[in-house]
């Protein structure tokens, strides 16, 4: 089960659809779907402020204790959160029932740690190619995020999935050779190199052929 402060109440939604969901949001709640463990997906409503507070405090990969209609709590994992593109408020969530000790697949956020050598002293820029990493592990052992130490990366260098130091019990579920972060020369430096004038050719002496 999740920690006591991860408790969240949910209520079954009698009405679904765009109009009903919009009315629900105006009342301070968000529509969500609760599924998993052989049960049919259930349309539920969550308190918007309570859910947002839990996300802010523990991120997506925390276990929640979901109490549906005052019944027995279910352990659930936040599978997807949809936000309004302008206000960034949560508009829908998918919650998956899980056992705390079962093996599940998850997408964990990737966090770059440190300042790359190629950025600090080479004027390069860091390109985060993948913002999440695919892993599997016990539901109650998933970290909030994975860290990539980029301090030693020079221009042209890269950090791959295989370079990650995964916590015990966590398994990588993507090609270890996948480039997650790369350090590239800045556009200004690249353009300056292209614009640099070529070395002038030496004039040929009278009576001698010009160099090819």
Secondary structure as UniProt FT lines:
FT   HELIX           4..6
FT   STRAND          7..12
FT   HELIX           18..26
FT   TURN            27..28
FT   STRAND          29..36
FT   TURN            37..38
FT   STRAND          39..47
FT   HELIX           48..58
FT   TURN            60..61
FT   STRAND          63..68
FT   TURN            69..70
FT   STRAND          74..83
FT   TURN            85..87
FT   STRAND          90..97
FT   TURN            100..101
FT   STRAND          103..113
FT   HELIX           117..120
FT   TURN            121..122
FT   STRAND          125..128
FT   STRAND          132..138
FT   HELIX           139..141
FT   STRAND          145..149
FT   TURN            151..152
FT   TURN            155..156
FT   STRAND          158..160
FT   HELIX           161..163
FT   TURN            168..169
FT   STRAND          171..172
FT   TURN            176..177
FT   STRAND          179..184
FT   HELIX           187..195
FT   TURN            206..207
//
